[in-house]
Amino acid sequence: MKKMTIYFPIGIAYFFILLFCYASISKSLDFENFQIQLAQSPLLSANAGLISYATIISELIVVFLLFYQRSRLIGLYCSLGLMTAFTVYIYLILYFSDSIPCSCGGILEKMDWTDHLFFNFLCILLAIVAIFTMGIGTIHKKKLVGFISLVIVLPSILLTLTFYPNINDNKGDFTRRIVHPLTEQQTSLEFPTNNYYFAGNQGDTIFLGHRKTPLLLSIITPDFNSINVDTIKLDNYKHDFVSVTLNVSYPYFSVSDGKVPVVFEGKLPSLQAYDTGINRLYFSRFYMLAPHQYVFKTMLVKTKESELGILNTASKAYFINPDVLQTQIDGVFDTDGDITVDHKNKQIIYTHLYRNEIITADLNLGNIRRSRTIDSLSHTNIETKTLDNGQTKLVKAPTGINRMQTVFDDKFYNVSKIRGKNESYKDFRSNDIIDVYNTSKKKYLYSFYISNEKRIKINGILSTKHYLYVLSGNKITRYTFK
């Protein structure tokens, strides 16, 4: 027991020395990027420069205190205070912020924010036990508990008081018409992992792709009882794939990677896909319009701006229409958004992420029409910075408006991140809001809520005649329309 009292605090001290050394060095080596990540935080953006220096210096001071026997107990208190501050910050970002910035800090950058939170809780527990083990013989127990409580409570209060004035709940100056188009009936299927996305559908037969295992095609039949998984086979595997996407427009399907670039095509029920020989067209978005015909999003080398184009893999011809996306600031972040294909009306719909513009065009990117979502944010508030390594990053996370979309039978469904003035903060935080528009009249119809008490991020939505399918976390939920 005596040996544990001696060696346990030393072991925990050296654990924190390694942790803070690694974190401070990794931040220093990529300091410019670290400052950008802090600037993207809704809590720290106003003082990102000061905090970036203070964080690294604080971590190095704690390392110095932990290294020497005389100051080790003080170093453990400081470690507890730092880990408490980091933990409270992560908790506030996860549960009260509408935008979640990049993680920062060496190896912890590989964790998601929830994993990071649990790791920090473990570090706090280790610090408390080490302080008790080291100080119980020299400090009265009540004083020890008081000191520990003070070190935990003080940074928690300071961070909370700093955070609340900076809450951005994305409230807009507009009124929603809230209706309830869904019945109480809903069914869910769970996946072994997350990272699924909608690859397409044939009625209520749903095709799903997976970002981590990209050649697996998951199929959910209309009875919605089980998930069938098949493996797509390619006629060659010579490419170094980076970001593979599946597209299904039944019975045709494609496997594409715009960073290689390559496009494979096949026809179900066969799972064999063949290389189309497209190897010069790089793209970031890619959607099937018809057999051998696709709409894509790319960045032009000459202008360094994003544009939309049409590709025909049969003729290996493509063209780009520079009139579709209109640049406001940089031509990349300000035109960020996603593509939805309205097969019934033979339209391509492009929805901006950071402004209230919806663009429709025919399947040849002609007959361009522009309309607005119900919020009033028409200009993208974006500030970018080019780092020494040539990367361009957002200095501050802009307000996202339109998260994801689906269309069926003249109805366009848009997951919005903006709260209407007639909606309570509580309702908006515990639900996802979907705005519905008429595609032919370009008119707002109504909005409805989908309960999301746990604030699990929606990864995709898909509408059919009778159902609305929602991907979130590691499950898919089917809601029934009235």
C-alpha positions in Angstrom: 0.0 0.0 0.0 2.9 2.3 0.9 4.5 1.6 -2.5 1.3 2.5 -4.3 1.1 5.8 -2.4 4.6 6.6 -3.6 4.6 5.3 -7.2 1.0 5.9 -8.3 1.2 9.7 -8.3 4.6 9.5 -10.0 3.1 7.3 -12.8 0.2 9.6 -13.3 2.5 12.6 -13.3 4.6 11.1 -16.1 1.4 10.2 -18.0 0.4 13.9 -17.9 4.0 14.9 -18.8 3.8 12.7 -21.9 0.3 13.9 -22.7 1.0 17.6 -22.4 4.4 17.4 -24.1 2.9 15.7 -27.1 -0.1 18.0 -27.2 2.0 21.2 -26.9 4.6 20.1 -29.4 2.1 19.0 -32.0 0.2 22.3 -31.7 3.5 24.2 -32.0 4.6 22.3 -35.1 1.2 23.1 -36.8 0.6 26.4 -35.0 -1.1 28.2 -37.8 -3.6 25.4 -38.3 -4.1 25.3 -34.5 -5.0 28.9 -34.5 -7.5 28.4 -37.4 -9.2 25.6 -35.5 -9.6 27.8 -32.4 -11.0 30.6 -34.6 -13.6 28.2 -36.0 -14.9 27.6 -32.4 -18.1 29.5 -31.5 -16.7 29.8 -28.0 -13.1 30.8 -28.6 -13.1 32.6 -31.9 -13.0 36.1 -30.4 -9.7 35.4 -28.5 -8.2 32.7 -30.7 -4.8 34.3 -30.9 -4.4 34.8 -27.1 -5.8 31.4 -26.3 -3.5 29.6 -28.7 -0.4 30.9 -27.0 -1.9 30.6 -23.5 -2.8 26.9 -24.1 0.7 25.9 -25.2 2.5 27.9 -22.5 0.1 26.5 -19.8 0.8 22.9 -20.9 4.6 23.4 -20.8 4.4 25.0 -17.4 2.4 22.0 -16.1 5.0 19.7 -17.5 7.7 21.6 -15.7 5.8 21.4 -12.4 5.1 17.7 -12.7 8.7 16.9 -13.5 10.1 17.9 -10.0 9.1 16.2 -6.8 8.7 19.5 -4.8 6.2 20.9 -7.3 4.5 17.7 -8.4 1.4 18.1 -6.3 0.9 21.6 -7.6 1.4 20.2 -11.1 -1.3 17.5 -10.5 -3.7 20.3 -9.4 -2.9 22.2 -12.5 -3.4 19.1 -14.6 -6.8 18.6 -13.0 -7.7 22.3 -13.8 -6.5 22.1 -17.4 -8.3 18.8 -18.1 -11.5 20.1 -16.4 -11.4 23.2 -18.6 -10.9 21.1 -21.7 -13.7 18.8 -20.7 -16.2 21.6 -19.9 -15.3 23.2 -23.3 -16.0 19.9 -25.2 -19.3 19.4 -23.3 -20.5 22.9 -24.1 -19.5 22.5 -27.8 -21.2 19.1 -28.0 -24.5 20.0 -26.3 -25.0 23.7 -26.7 -23.2 24.7 -29.9 -24.8 24.6 -33.4 -21.5 24.3 -35.1 -18.8 21.8 -34.0 -15.3 22.8 -35.0 -12.3 20.6 -35.8 -10.6 18.8 -32.9 -7.1 19.9 -32.0 -4.2 18.5 -30.1 -2.0 15.8 -31.7 -3.2 12.2 -31.3 -6.5 13.4 -29.8 -7.4 14.8 -33.2 -8.0 11.2 -34.4 -10.8 10.9 -31.8 -14.3 12.3 -32.4 -15.6 14.8 -29.8 -17.6 12.2 -27.8 -14.5 9.9 -27.5 -12.5 13.0 -26.6 -15.0 13.8 -23.8 -14.7 10.3 -22.2 -10.9 10.4 -22.5 -10.9 13.7 -20.6 -13.2 12.3 -17.9 -10.8 9.5 -17.4 -7.8 11.9 -17.1 -9.8 13.9 -14.5 -10.4 10.8 -12.4 -6.7 9.8 -12.6 -5.7 13.3 -11.5 -8.1 13.3 -8.5 -6.9 9.8 -7.4 -3.2 10.9 -7.7 -3.8 14.1 -5.7 -5.5 12.1 -3.0 -2.8 9.5 -2.9 0.0 12.0 -2.7 -1.6 14.6 -0.5 -3.6 12.5 2.1 -0.6 12.2 4.4 0.3 15.9 4.5 -3.0 17.7 4.0 -6.2 17.3 6.0 -8.8 15.3 4.1 -11.4 18.1 4.2 -8.9 20.7 2.9 -7.9 18.2 0.2 -11.5 17.8 -0.9 -11.9 21.6 -0.8 -8.9 22.2 -3.0 -9.9 19.6 -5.5 -13.5 21.0 -5.6 -12.2 24.5 -6.2 -9.9 23.4 -9.0 -12.8 21.7 -10.7 -15.5 24.3 -10.1 -13.5 27.5 -10.9 -12.7 26.7 -14.6 -16.2 25.3 -15.1 -17.8 28.5 -14.0 -15.4 30.7 -15.9 -15.9 28.8 -19.2 -19.7 28.7 -18.8 -19.9 32.4 -18.1 -17.7 33.0 -21.1 -19.7 30.7 -23.3 -23.3 31.8 -22.8 -22.9 35.3 -24.3 -21.4 33.6 -27.4 -24.3 31.1 -27.9 -25.3 31.2 -31.6 -28.7 29.5 -31.8 -29.0 30.6 -35.5 -32.3 32.5 -35.0 -33.7 34.0 -38.2 -36.2 36.8 -38.8 -38.9 34.6 -40.4 -41.9 32.5 -39.4 -42.4 28.9 -40.1 -45.7 27.1 -40.7 -45.4 24.1 -38.5 -47.5 21.0 -39.4 -47.5 17.3 -38.5 -47.4 15.3 -41.8 -46.0 12.1 -40.1 -48.0 9.5 -38.2 -46.8 8.1 -34.9 -45.7 5.0 -36.7 -41.9 4.7 -37.1 -39.6 1.8 -37.4 -35.8 1.6 -37.1 -33.1 -0.7 -38.2 -29.6 -0.7 -36.5 -26.3 -1.1 -38.3 -23.2 -2.6 -36.8 -21.4 0.8 -37.4 -22.2 4.3 -38.7 -20.9 6.1 -41.8 -23.8 4.9 -44.1 -25.2 7.1 -46.8 -28.1 6.8 -49.3 -26.8 5.5 -52.7 -30.3 5.4 -54.3 -33.6 3.7 -54.2 -36.2 1.9 -56.3 -39.5 2.8 -54.6 -39.1 1.6 -51.1 -36.1 -0.6 -51.9 -33.3 1.4 -50.4 -29.6 1.1 -51.5 -26.9 2.2 -49.0 -23.2 2.8 -49.3 -20.6 2.8 -46.6 -17.7 5.3 -46.5 -15.3 3.0 -44.6 -16.1 -0.2 -46.6 -16.9 1.4 -50.0 -17.6 -1.7 -52.1 -20.3 -3.0 -49.8 -23.8 -2.4 -51.1 -26.5 -2.7 -48.4 -30.1 -3.3 -49.6 -33.2 -2.8 -47.5 -36.3 -4.3 -49.0 -39.8 -2.7 -48.7 -40.8 -4.9 -45.7 -38.0 -3.0 -43.8 -37.2 -6.0 -41.7 -33.5 -6.7 -42.5 -30.4 -5.5 -44.3 -28.9 -7.5 -47.1 -25.3 -6.9 -47.9 -23.5 -7.6 -51.2 -20.0 -6.9 -52.4 -19.4 -5.1 -55.7 -16.6 -6.6 -57.8 -14.5 -4.4 -60.0 -12.8 -5.5 -63.2 -9.5 -4.1 -61.9 -8.1 -2.9 -58.6 -5.1 -1.0 -59.8 -6.2 2.4 -58.5 -5.3 3.9 -55.1 -8.8 4.8 -54.0 -9.3 7.7 -51.7 -13.0 8.6 -51.5 -15.3 6.1 -53.2 -19.0 6.8 -53.8 -21.8 4.4 -54.9 -24.7 5.7 -57.1 -27.7 3.5 -57.9 -30.4 4.4 -60.4 -32.0 1.0 -60.6 -31.0 -1.2 -62.3 -27.8 0.7 -63.1 -25.1 1.6 -60.6 -21.7 3.2 -60.5 -18.6 3.2 -58.3 -16.7 6.5 -58.5 -13.7 8.2 -56.9 -13.2 11.8 -58.0 -9.8 12.0 -56.4 -8.2 9.2 -58.5 -10.2 9.8 -60.8 -12.2 6.8 -62.0 -15.7 5.7 -62.7 -16.9 2.0 -62.8 -20.3 1.0 -64.0 -22.5 -2.0 -63.7 -26.1 -3.3 -63.9 -28.0 -5.1 -61.2 -28.6 -7.8 -60.2 -25.0 -8.4 -61.4 -22.5 -6.9 -59.0 -19.7 -6.7 -61.5 -18.6 -3.1 -62.4 -16.3 -2.1 -65.3 -13.9 0.7 -65.6 -15.2 3.4 -68.0 -11.8 4.8 -68.8 -12.5 8.2 -67.4 -9.2 9.2 -65.9 -8.8 13.0 -66.4 -11.9 14.4 -64.7 -11.5 15.2 -61.0 -14.7 15.9 -59.0 -16.0 16.3 -55.4 -19.7 15.5 -56.0 -21.0 12.9 -58.4 -24.6 11.8 -59.1 -26.2 9.6 -61.7 -28.8 11.2 -63.9 -29.4 8.4 -66.3 -27.4 5.4 -67.6 -23.9 6.7 -68.4 -24.9 10.3 -67.6 -23.8 12.2 -64.5 -23.8 15.6 -62.9 -20.6 16.5 -61.1 -19.0 19.3 -59.1 -15.3 20.1 -59.7 -12.8 22.9 -59.1 -11.3 24.5 -62.2 -7.5 24.7 -62.1 -7.4 28.0 -63.9 -9.9 29.9 -61.7 -9.7 27.8 -58.6 -13.5 28.0 -58.3 -16.1 25.3 -58.0 -18.4 24.6 -61.0 -21.0 22.0 -62.1 -20.7 19.9 -65.2 -22.3 16.9 -67.1 -20.4 13.7 -67.9 -21.3 11.0 -70.4 -19.2 7.9 -69.8 -20.3 6.3 -73.0 -18.8 9.0 -75.2 -16.2 10.0 -72.5 -17.3 13.6 -73.1 -18.1 16.2 -70.5 -18.8 19.9 -70.3 -18.9 22.5 -67.5 -21.4 25.3 -67.2 -19.8 28.3 -65.3 -23.1 30.1 -65.1 -24.7 27.8 -62.5 -22.7 28.6 -59.4 -22.2 32.3 -58.7 -19.2 33.3 -56.6 -19.6 35.8 -53.8 -16.2 35.6 -52.1 -13.8 32.8 -52.9 -15.7 30.5 -55.3 -15.1 27.4 -53.1 -16.4 27.8 -49.6 -19.1 30.3 -50.6 -20.5 28.0 -53.2 -20.4 24.9 -51.0 -23.5 22.9 -51.2 -25.0 19.6 -52.4 -26.9 18.2 -55.4 -30.3 16.5 -55.5 -31.7 14.9 -58.6 -35.4 15.2 -59.3 -35.9 12.3 -61.7 -39.7 12.9 -62.1 -39.3 16.5 -63.3 -35.9 15.8 -64.9 -34.2 18.5 -62.9 -30.9 19.0 -61.1 -31.3 20.9 -57.8 -28.3 22.5 -56.1 -28.7 23.8 -52.6 -26.2 26.1 -51.0 -24.9 25.3 -47.6 -24.1 28.8 -46.4 -26.8 30.9 -48.2 -30.5 30.7 -48.9 -30.3 30.0 -52.6 -31.7 26.9 -54.4 -30.7 26.5 -58.0 -32.6 24.3 -60.5 -31.5 23.3 -64.0 -32.5 20.7 -66.5 -30.4 17.5 -67.0 -28.1 19.4 -69.3 -27.5 22.3 -66.8 -29.7 24.6 -68.9 -32.8 26.5 -68.1 -31.3 27.8 -64.8 -33.7 29.1 -62.2 -32.9 30.5 -58.8 -35.2 30.6 -55.7 -34.8 31.2 -52.0 -35.3 29.2 -48.8 -37.4 30.9 -46.2 -34.6 32.4 -44.2 -33.1 35.7 -45.1 -29.3 34.9 -45.2 -28.6 35.6 -48.9 -24.9 36.6 -48.5 -22.2 34.1 -47.3 -20.2 35.5 -44.4 -16.9 33.7 -45.0 -13.3 34.5 -44.2 -10.6 32.2 -45.4 -6.8 32.0 -44.9 -4.2 30.2 -46.9 -1.7 28.3 -44.7 2.0 28.0 -45.4 1.4 24.5 -46.8 -0.9 25.8 -49.4 -4.2 24.7 -47.8 -7.0 27.2 -47.6 -9.1 27.0 -44.5 -12.1 28.8 -43.0 -10.9 31.3 -40.4 -14.3 31.2 -38.7 -17.1 28.7 -39.1 -19.9 30.5 -41.0 -23.6 29.9 -40.3 -24.7 26.7 -42.1 -28.3 26.9 -43.4 -29.2 23.9 -45.5 -27.8 20.6 -44.3 -29.2 18.0 -46.7 -32.1 17.5 -49.1 -34.4 15.0 -50.8 -37.1 15.4 -53.4 -40.2 13.4 -54.4 -43.4 14.1 -56.2 -43.0 17.9 -56.5 -41.9 18.2 -52.8 -38.5 19.3 -51.9 -37.4 18.5 -48.3 -34.6 20.5 -46.7 -33.0 20.0 -43.3 -32.5 23.5 -42.0 -30.2 24.8 -39.3 -31.9 28.2 -38.8 -34.5 28.7 -36.1 -37.7 30.7 -36.9 -38.8 33.5 -34.7 -41.9 31.6 -33.7 -39.9 28.6 -32.5 -38.6 28.1 -29.0 -34.9 27.5 -28.4 -35.8 24.3 -26.5 -37.9 22.8 -29.4 -35.2 23.7 -31.9 -32.5 22.1 -29.9 -34.4 18.8 -29.3 -35.6 18.4 -32.9 -34.4 18.5 -36.4 -36.4 20.8 -38.6 -37.4 20.0 -42.2 -38.8 22.6 -44.5 -40.9 21.5 -47.5 -41.1 23.4 -50.8 -43.0 22.9 -54.0 -40.5 22.3 -56.8 -42.6 23.5 -59.7 -43.9 26.6 -58.1 -40.7 27.4 -56.1 -42.9 28.0 -53.1 -42.5 27.3 -49.4 -45.2 25.0 -48.1 -44.7 24.0 -44.5 -42.2 22.7 -41.9 -42.2 19.8 -39.5 -40.1 18.4 -36.6 -38.3 15.1 -36.2 -37.4 14.4 -32.6 -33.7 14.3 -31.9 -33.3 14.5 -28.1 -29.8 13.0 -28.2 -28.7 15.5 -30.9 -27.4 12.7 -33.1 -26.3 14.1 -36.4 -28.5 13.3 -39.4 -26.4 11.7 -42.2 -29.1 11.7 -44.9 -32.8 11.8 -45.7 -34.8 10.1 -48.5 -38.4 10.5 -49.3 -40.7 8.1 -51.2 -44.5 8.0 -51.8 -45.4 6.8 -48.3 -42.3 7.2 -46.2 -39.5 9.4 -45.1 -36.2 7.6 -44.3 -33.6 9.2 -42.0 -30.0 8.1 -41.5 -28.6 9.1 -38.1 -25.8 7.6 -36.2 -25.8 3.8 -36.7 -29.5 3.4 -37.6 -32.0 4.2 -40.3 -35.6 5.2 -39.2 -38.6 5.0 -41.5 -41.4 7.6 -40.8 -44.8 7.2 -42.3 -46.6 10.1 -44.1 -50.2 10.7 -43.2 
